[in-house]
């Protein structure tokens, strides 16, 4: 028994000691660094583009813009690069803060495994339950290649010996440097919903990724003894940053062309786009005189001129402001092509930074008034909703509601009730106790009620109600309710 205990103790002691060493090593592990948000210079330009487009969208009165992002595969045979860059494009669109997008295929569709060919079909079957909205544009593209444009090396070594015999000494010094520059070429293009490409909406961006390596060693020997040192350093630029910048630069140009925005004013990558300017000029020339004035008025409102915002059409004061501004620019306000030139200048030189707060305020006010109008509409619809039970009839009873709010009480209403009681298919007529309405139970169609009122000088109007509410007939008195003799055919 003592031998067995000694044997178990001999086995367990090293294990316990090893566990203590592991615990000590775990306590010496430094804490994990806090995550840092990755921001690139292109992100600020995309945010500025969102501000710019919010102003131009108000000027052009555009609706919501939705982008569909197709799968953007990579032709680069490099395992350090992503096989699909569509998520980079969606991230860039989200940076604008105003444009919305959805992925045509999930990120897993870029898998290279055995299930890769089946994933698009699996995704479509799942997405059938939540159909995305109809896109305004579709974005396609590809990471076309990753080419090593430069592979440069520089090696050097120095050897030396001195002394002799037991004091023979030697020294060795070596150093080598290398640099590899890889060119990444990215293509982005916008298509319309019919798969036809948007004119000139294409961008080809190329970025260079540099990887450098430095190695060095030093060894010294005196007799049979010596010492040596060595160092190795490898510096690589992050391909994520390079792809993010390339996608951001290319997307700025494509978005500017699709959304009719002078994107080159954001500086950075693009030069002045003369093709877009010519396209906008031709678009303005095709406007009718009325459309041209309305477009000029919208741009002048956003530019901060003293223009009446309550009227859609040009008022005399608005036209005076336009003439004065065109004279300052040495343009003839009576010449149509000078008006087009004036509009072109407003579009190109619009101070979107100064106009953005005003546009946000206008949008907030419009949303407020729309919400108030919607609320009033709901209240009116609730007020117009009448249930047969309010007249003491069974639910679902066939009836017609007479709106008597514009008909005086007394003889006028009595004449109406007397005529209704002669209606074919008439069953019952009751007045509401609280509302100025009356309910008519009939078995025939609602047109019989109109036929019964044909001899009275009234203007009956069918009001718009929900499908669940009975038909509602508004009775408006013309001059009097004296019966008028006039023939009418029974419907």
C-alpha positions as CSV (number, residue, x, y, z in Angstrom):
1,X,0.0,0.0,0.0
2,X,2.8,2.4,0.8
3,X,4.5,1.6,-2.6
4,X,1.2,2.4,-4.4
5,X,0.8,5.7,-2.6
6,X,4.4,6.7,-3.3
7,X,3.8,5.8,-7.0
8,X,0.6,8.0,-7.2
9,X,2.4,10.8,-5.4
10,X,5.3,10.6,-7.8
11,X,2.9,11.0,-10.8
12,X,0.7,13.7,-9.3
13,X,3.4,16.0,-8.0
14,X,4.7,17.0,-11.5
15,X,1.2,17.5,-12.7
16,X,0.4,19.9,-9.8
17,X,3.6,21.7,-10.4
18,X,2.9,22.0,-14.1
19,X,-0.6,23.5,-13.3
20,X,1.0,26.1,-11.1
21,X,3.4,27.1,-13.8
22,X,0.5,27.4,-16.2
23,X,-1.4,29.6,-13.8
24,X,1.6,31.8,-13.3
25,X,2.0,32.1,-17.0
26,X,-1.6,33.0,-17.5
27,X,-1.4,35.8,-14.8
28,X,1.6,37.3,-16.7
29,X,-0.4,37.6,-20.0
30,X,-1.0,41.3,-20.7
31,X,-4.6,42.4,-21.0
32,X,-6.2,42.5,-24.4
33,X,-6.0,46.0,-26.0
34,X,-9.3,47.9,-26.4
35,X,-10.7,47.9,-29.9
36,X,-10.2,51.0,-32.0
37,X,-12.6,52.2,-34.6
38,X,-11.0,52.2,-38.1
39,X,-11.5,55.5,-39.9
40,X,-10.0,56.4,-43.2
41,X,-9.7,59.7,-45.1
42,X,-12.2,58.4,-47.6
43,X,-14.8,58.1,-44.9
44,X,-14.9,61.9,-44.3
45,X,-15.3,62.5,-48.0
46,X,-18.2,60.0,-48.2
47,X,-19.9,61.8,-45.2
48,X,-19.4,65.1,-47.0
49,X,-20.9,63.6,-50.1
50,X,-24.0,62.6,-48.0
51,X,-24.4,66.2,-46.9
52,X,-23.9,67.4,-50.5
53,X,-26.5,65.0,-51.9
54,X,-29.0,65.9,-49.2
55,X,-29.0,69.5,-50.6
56,X,-29.1,68.5,-54.3
57,X,-31.9,65.9,-53.6
58,X,-34.0,68.7,-52.2
59,X,-33.2,70.8,-55.3
60,X,-34.1,68.1,-57.7
61,X,-37.0,66.8,-55.6
62,X,-35.7,63.3,-55.7
63,X,-37.2,60.4,-53.8
64,X,-35.4,57.8,-51.7
65,X,-32.4,56.2,-53.5
66,X,-31.8,52.4,-53.0
67,X,-28.7,50.6,-54.4
68,X,-28.6,46.9,-55.1
69,X,-25.1,45.5,-54.6
70,X,-24.2,42.6,-56.8
71,X,-21.5,40.1,-55.9
72,X,-18.1,41.6,-56.7
73,X,-15.6,38.7,-57.0
74,X,-11.9,39.0,-57.0
75,X,-9.7,37.8,-59.8
76,X,-6.6,38.3,-57.7
77,X,-5.0,34.9,-56.8
78,X,-3.9,36.1,-53.4
79,X,-5.0,34.5,-50.2
80,X,-4.4,37.8,-48.3
81,X,-7.1,39.6,-50.3
82,X,-10.8,39.1,-49.9
83,X,-12.6,37.0,-52.5
84,X,-15.5,39.4,-52.5
85,X,-15.4,43.2,-52.1
86,X,-19.2,43.9,-52.1
87,X,-19.2,44.4,-48.3
88,X,-16.6,47.2,-48.8
89,X,-19.0,48.9,-51.2
90,X,-21.9,48.6,-48.8
91,X,-19.8,50.0,-45.9
92,X,-18.9,53.0,-48.1
93,X,-22.5,53.7,-49.0
94,X,-23.4,53.5,-45.3
95,X,-20.8,56.2,-44.6
96,X,-22.8,58.7,-46.6
97,X,-25.6,58.6,-44.0
98,X,-28.3,59.1,-46.6
99,X,-28.1,56.3,-49.2
100,X,-29.6,52.8,-48.6
101,X,-28.5,49.5,-50.0
102,X,-29.0,45.8,-49.8
103,X,-26.9,42.8,-50.9
104,X,-28.1,40.7,-53.8
105,X,-26.2,37.7,-52.3
106,X,-25.0,37.1,-48.8
107,X,-21.4,37.3,-47.8
108,X,-21.2,33.5,-47.7
109,X,-21.9,33.3,-51.4
110,X,-18.2,34.2,-51.9
111,X,-17.2,30.9,-50.2
112,X,-14.9,28.6,-52.2
113,X,-16.1,25.4,-50.5
114,X,-18.2,22.6,-51.8
115,X,-21.4,24.4,-51.0
116,X,-20.4,27.6,-52.8
117,X,-22.4,26.9,-56.0
118,X,-25.6,26.3,-54.0
119,X,-25.4,29.3,-51.7
120,X,-27.0,31.9,-54.1
121,X,-30.0,29.7,-54.7
122,X,-30.3,29.0,-50.9
123,X,-30.2,32.7,-50.3
124,X,-32.9,33.5,-52.9
125,X,-35.2,31.0,-51.3
126,X,-34.7,32.5,-47.8
127,X,-35.0,36.1,-49.1
128,X,-38.3,35.2,-50.7
129,X,-39.9,35.8,-47.3
130,X,-38.6,39.4,-47.1
131,X,-38.5,40.9,-50.6
132,X,-36.3,44.0,-50.8
133,X,-37.5,47.2,-52.4
134,X,-37.1,48.0,-56.1
135,X,-33.6,49.4,-56.4
136,X,-32.9,52.7,-58.1
137,X,-29.4,51.6,-59.3
138,X,-27.4,48.4,-59.2
139,X,-23.7,48.5,-58.4
140,X,-21.3,45.9,-60.0
141,X,-17.6,45.6,-59.9
142,X,-14.6,43.5,-59.5
143,X,-11.1,43.4,-57.9
144,X,-9.5,42.7,-61.3
145,X,-5.9,41.9,-60.4
146,X,-3.1,42.2,-57.8
147,X,0.2,42.6,-59.7
148,X,3.6,42.9,-58.3
149,X,5.0,45.9,-60.0
150,X,8.3,46.0,-58.1
151,X,10.4,43.4,-56.3
152,X,13.7,44.9,-55.3
153,X,16.4,43.4,-53.1
154,X,19.7,44.6,-51.6
155,X,22.1,42.2,-49.9
156,X,25.5,43.0,-48.3
157,X,28.0,41.1,-46.2
158,X,31.4,41.9,-44.6
159,X,33.9,39.4,-43.2
160,X,37.2,40.1,-41.3
161,X,39.9,38.2,-39.5
162,X,42.8,39.3,-37.4
163,X,45.3,37.7,-35.0
164,X,46.6,34.2,-35.1
165,X,46.9,31.0,-33.3
166,X,44.7,30.9,-30.2
167,X,44.0,34.5,-30.6
168,X,42.6,34.2,-34.1
169,X,39.6,36.5,-34.2
170,X,36.9,37.0,-36.9
171,X,34.0,39.3,-37.4
172,X,31.0,38.9,-39.8
173,X,28.4,41.6,-40.6
174,X,25.5,41.0,-43.0
175,X,22.5,43.0,-44.1
176,X,19.8,42.5,-46.7
177,X,16.7,44.6,-47.7
178,X,13.8,43.8,-50.0
179,X,10.7,45.6,-51.1
180,X,7.6,44.3,-52.9
181,X,5.0,46.7,-54.3
182,X,1.7,45.2,-55.3
183,X,-0.8,47.1,-57.5
184,X,-4.5,46.5,-56.8
185,X,-6.9,47.4,-59.6
186,X,-10.6,47.9,-58.7
187,X,-13.5,48.5,-61.1
188,X,-16.9,49.9,-60.1
189,X,-19.9,50.5,-62.4
190,X,-23.5,51.5,-61.9
191,X,-26.4,50.0,-63.8
192,X,-30.0,51.0,-64.1
193,X,-32.8,48.6,-63.0
194,X,-33.0,47.3,-66.6
195,X,-29.4,46.2,-66.4
196,X,-28.3,48.9,-68.8
197,X,-25.2,50.8,-67.6
198,X,-25.6,54.4,-66.6
199,X,-23.6,56.6,-69.0
200,X,-20.0,57.3,-67.8
201,X,-20.8,55.8,-64.4
202,X,-17.6,53.8,-64.2
203,X,-14.5,54.2,-62.2
204,X,-11.2,52.3,-62.3
205,X,-9.0,52.9,-59.2
206,X,-5.5,51.6,-58.6
207,X,-3.6,51.6,-55.3
208,X,-0.1,50.4,-54.4
209,X,0.5,48.2,-51.4
210,X,4.1,48.2,-50.2
211,X,5.8,45.4,-48.2
212,X,9.4,45.8,-47.0
213,X,11.7,43.5,-45.1
214,X,15.0,44.2,-43.4
215,X,17.4,41.5,-42.0
216,X,20.8,42.0,-40.3
217,X,23.3,40.0,-38.3
218,X,26.6,40.5,-36.4
219,X,28.9,37.8,-35.1
220,X,32.3,38.1,-33.4
221,X,34.6,35.1,-32.6
222,X,37.9,35.2,-30.6
223,X,39.6,31.9,-30.6
224,X,37.0,29.2,-30.1
225,X,34.5,31.5,-28.4
226,X,32.1,34.1,-29.9
227,X,28.8,35.8,-29.8
228,X,26.3,36.7,-32.4
229,X,23.3,39.0,-32.8
230,X,20.5,39.1,-35.5
231,X,17.5,41.2,-36.3
232,X,14.6,40.7,-38.7
233,X,11.9,43.3,-39.4
234,X,9.0,43.0,-41.9
235,X,6.6,45.9,-42.6
236,X,3.4,45.5,-44.6
237,X,0.7,48.0,-45.4
238,X,-2.8,46.8,-44.6
239,X,-4.7,45.7,-47.7
240,X,-8.0,46.6,-45.9
241,X,-7.0,50.3,-45.8
242,X,-6.0,50.2,-49.4
243,X,-9.2,48.6,-50.6
244,X,-11.3,51.0,-48.4
245,X,-9.7,54.0,-50.0
246,X,-10.0,52.6,-53.5
247,X,-13.7,51.8,-53.0
248,X,-14.4,55.2,-51.5
249,X,-12.6,57.1,-54.3
250,X,-14.3,55.0,-57.0
251,X,-17.7,55.2,-55.4
252,X,-17.6,59.0,-55.1
253,X,-17.3,59.3,-58.8
254,X,-20.0,56.7,-59.6
255,X,-22.4,58.2,-57.2
256,X,-21.8,61.7,-58.4
257,X,-22.7,60.7,-62.0
258,X,-25.7,58.7,-61.0
259,X,-27.1,61.3,-58.6
260,X,-26.2,64.4,-60.7
261,X,-23.9,65.9,-58.1
262,X,-20.6,67.8,-58.8
263,X,-18.5,65.3,-56.9
264,X,-15.2,66.8,-57.9
265,X,-15.8,69.7,-55.4
266,X,-15.1,67.3,-52.6
267,X,-11.4,67.4,-53.7
268,X,-9.1,64.4,-53.1
269,X,-9.1,62.1,-56.0
270,X,-11.3,63.3,-58.9
271,X,-10.7,66.2,-61.4
272,X,-13.5,68.3,-62.8
273,X,-16.0,66.1,-64.7
274,X,-16.7,67.9,-68.0
275,X,-18.8,65.0,-69.3
276,X,-21.2,65.4,-66.3
277,X,-21.4,69.1,-66.8
278,X,-22.3,68.7,-70.4
279,X,-24.9,66.0,-69.5
280,X,-26.5,68.4,-67.0
281,X,-26.5,71.2,-69.5
282,X,-28.3,69.1,-72.1
283,X,-30.8,67.9,-69.4
284,X,-31.6,71.6,-68.5
285,X,-32.0,72.5,-72.2
286,X,-34.7,69.8,-72.6
287,X,-36.9,71.4,-69.8
288,X,-40.0,73.3,-70.8
289,X,-40.2,77.0,-70.0
290,X,-42.4,76.2,-66.9
291,X,-40.1,73.4,-65.8
292,X,-37.0,75.5,-66.2
293,X,-38.5,78.3,-64.1
294,X,-39.5,75.9,-61.4
295,X,-36.0,74.3,-61.3
296,X,-34.4,77.7,-61.1
297,X,-36.7,78.7,-58.3
298,X,-35.8,75.6,-56.3
299,X,-32.1,76.2,-56.6
300,X,-32.5,79.8,-55.7
301,X,-34.5,78.9,-52.6
302,X,-31.8,76.5,-51.5
303,X,-29.0,79.0,-52.4
304,X,-30.5,81.5,-50.0
305,X,-32.1,84.1,-52.3
306,X,-35.2,85.9,-51.1
307,X,-37.7,83.6,-52.9
308,X,-41.3,82.8,-51.9
309,X,-41.3,79.2,-50.6
310,X,-45.1,79.0,-50.4
311,X,-45.7,79.1,-54.1
312,X,-44.6,76.5,-56.6
313,X,-44.7,78.9,-59.6
314,X,-42.6,81.9,-60.1
315,X,-44.2,85.0,-58.5
316,X,-43.4,88.5,-59.9
317,X,-41.1,89.1,-56.9
318,X,-39.3,85.8,-57.6
319,X,-38.9,86.7,-61.2
320,X,-37.5,90.1,-60.2
321,X,-34.9,88.5,-58.0
322,X,-34.0,86.1,-60.8
323,X,-33.6,89.0,-63.3
324,X,-31.4,91.0,-60.9
325,X,-29.1,88.0,-60.2
326,X,-28.8,87.2,-63.9
327,X,-27.9,90.8,-64.6
328,X,-25.1,90.6,-62.0
329,X,-23.8,87.6,-63.9
330,X,-24.1,89.4,-67.3
331,X,-26.9,87.1,-68.5
332,X,-30.0,88.1,-70.4
333,X,-33.1,87.0,-68.4
334,X,-35.2,86.9,-71.5
335,X,-32.9,84.5,-73.4
336,X,-33.7,80.9,-72.8
337,X,-30.2,79.6,-73.2
338,X,-28.9,82.3,-70.7
339,X,-31.5,80.9,-68.3
340,X,-30.1,77.4,-68.8
341,X,-26.6,78.8,-68.2
342,X,-27.8,80.5,-65.1
343,X,-29.3,77.2,-63.8
344,X,-26.1,75.4,-64.7
345,X,-24.1,77.9,-62.6
346,X,-26.4,77.5,-59.7
347,X,-26.1,73.7,-59.9
348,X,-22.3,73.8,-60.2
349,X,-21.5,76.4,-57.5
350,X,-24.2,75.7,-55.0
351,X,-22.9,76.3,-51.4
352,X,-24.1,73.0,-50.0
353,X,-22.4,73.4,-46.7
354,X,-24.3,76.6,-45.9
355,X,-27.5,75.3,-47.4
356,X,-27.5,71.9,-45.6
357,X,-28.9,73.2,-42.2
358,X,-31.7,75.1,-44.0
359,X,-32.6,72.0,-46.0
360,X,-32.7,69.8,-42.9
361,X,-35.1,72.4,-41.3
362,X,-37.3,72.4,-44.4
363,X,-37.4,68.6,-44.5
364,X,-38.3,68.5,-40.8
365,X,-41.1,71.0,-41.3
366,X,-42.5,69.1,-44.3
367,X,-42.4,65.9,-42.3
368,X,-44.2,67.6,-39.4
369,X,-47.0,69.0,-41.6
370,X,-47.3,65.6,-43.4
371,X,-47.7,63.9,-40.0
372,X,-50.3,66.5,-38.9
373,X,-52.2,66.0,-42.2
374,X,-52.1,62.2,-41.7
375,X,-53.3,62.5,-38.2
376,X,-56.2,64.8,-39.3
377,X,-57.1,62.3,-42.0
378,X,-57.3,59.5,-39.5
379,X,-59.5,61.6,-37.3
380,X,-61.8,62.5,-40.2
381,X,-62.0,58.9,-41.2
382,X,-62.8,57.9,-37.7
383,X,-65.5,60.6,-37.5
384,X,-67.0,59.4,-40.8
385,X,-67.0,55.7,-39.7
386,X,-70.6,54.8,-38.7
387,X,-71.7,51.4,-37.4
388,X,-75.3,50.1,-37.8
389,X,-75.4,49.5,-34.0
390,X,-75.4,53.3,-33.5
391,X,-78.9,53.4,-34.9
392,X,-80.0,50.2,-33.0
393,X,-79.7,47.9,-36.0
394,X,-77.9,44.6,-36.2
395,X,-74.2,44.6,-37.3
396,X,-73.7,44.3,-41.0
397,X,-77.1,45.7,-41.9
398,X,-77.4,47.3,-45.3
399,X,-77.7,51.0,-44.9
400,X,-77.0,54.4,-46.3
401,X,-75.8,57.3,-44.2
402,X,-77.2,60.8,-44.9
403,X,-74.9,63.6,-43.8
404,X,-77.1,66.4,-42.7
405,X,-74.4,68.8,-41.4
406,X,-75.1,71.3,-44.2
407,X,-78.9,71.0,-44.1
408,X,-80.8,73.2,-41.7
409,X,-83.1,71.5,-39.2
410,X,-86.9,71.7,-39.6
411,X,-88.9,71.7,-42.8
412,X,-85.9,71.0,-45.1
413,X,-85.0,67.8,-43.3
414,X,-88.6,66.7,-43.1
415,X,-89.0,67.0,-46.9
416,X,-85.8,64.9,-47.3
417,X,-87.1,62.2,-44.9
418,X,-90.5,62.1,-46.6
419,X,-88.8,61.6,-50.0
420,X,-86.6,58.9,-48.6
421,X,-89.5,57.0,-47.2
422,X,-90.9,56.6,-50.7
423,X,-87.7,54.9,-51.8
424,X,-88.0,51.5,-53.4
425,X,-86.7,48.9,-50.9
426,X,-87.0,51.3,-48.0
427,X,-87.1,49.6,-44.5
428,X,-86.4,52.2,-41.8
429,X,-85.0,55.7,-41.2
430,X,-83.5,56.9,-38.0
431,X,-81.7,60.0,-36.9
432,X,-78.5,59.8,-34.9
433,X,-78.8,61.1,-31.3
434,X,-75.4,62.9,-31.2
435,X,-74.2,63.4,-34.8
436,X,-75.9,65.4,-37.6
437,X,-76.6,62.2,-39.7
438,X,-79.4,59.8,-40.4
439,X,-79.4,56.1,-41.2
440,X,-81.5,54.6,-44.0
441,X,-82.2,50.9,-44.1
442,X,-82.8,49.7,-47.6
443,X,-82.7,46.4,-49.5
444,X,-82.1,48.0,-52.9
445,X,-79.0,49.9,-54.2
446,X,-77.8,53.2,-52.9
447,X,-78.8,54.8,-56.2
448,X,-82.4,54.5,-55.2
449,X,-81.7,57.1,-52.5
450,X,-80.5,59.6,-55.2
451,X,-83.6,58.8,-57.3
452,X,-85.8,59.6,-54.3
453,X,-84.2,63.1,-53.9
454,X,-84.4,64.0,-57.5
455,X,-87.2,66.6,-57.0
456,X,-85.5,68.5,-54.2
457,X,-83.1,71.3,-54.8
458,X,-80.2,69.6,-53.3
459,X,-76.6,68.8,-54.3
460,X,-76.0,65.3,-53.1
461,X,-72.3,64.2,-53.0
462,X,-71.0,60.8,-52.2
463,X,-68.2,61.1,-49.7
464,X,-65.1,59.0,-49.6
465,X,-65.3,56.4,-46.9
466,X,-63.5,53.2,-46.0
467,X,-64.7,49.8,-47.3
468,X,-65.9,48.8,-43.9
469,X,-68.2,51.9,-43.6
470,X,-71.6,52.2,-45.3
471,X,-72.0,54.7,-48.2
472,X,-72.3,58.3,-47.0
473,X,-74.3,60.9,-48.9
474,X,-73.6,64.6,-48.2
475,X,-76.7,66.8,-48.7
476,X,-76.0,70.4,-49.6
477,X,-78.9,72.9,-49.9
478,X,-78.8,75.0,-53.0
479,X,-81.4,77.7,-52.5
480,X,-84.5,76.1,-51.0
481,X,-86.1,72.7,-50.7
482,X,-89.2,73.7,-52.7
483,X,-89.9,70.7,-55.0
484,X,-88.9,71.3,-58.6
485,X,-90.7,69.6,-61.4
486,X,-88.1,67.9,-63.6
487,X,-88.2,64.5,-65.2
488,X,-85.7,61.9,-64.2
489,X,-85.3,58.3,-65.3
490,X,-85.2,55.5,-62.7
491,X,-81.8,54.0,-62.6
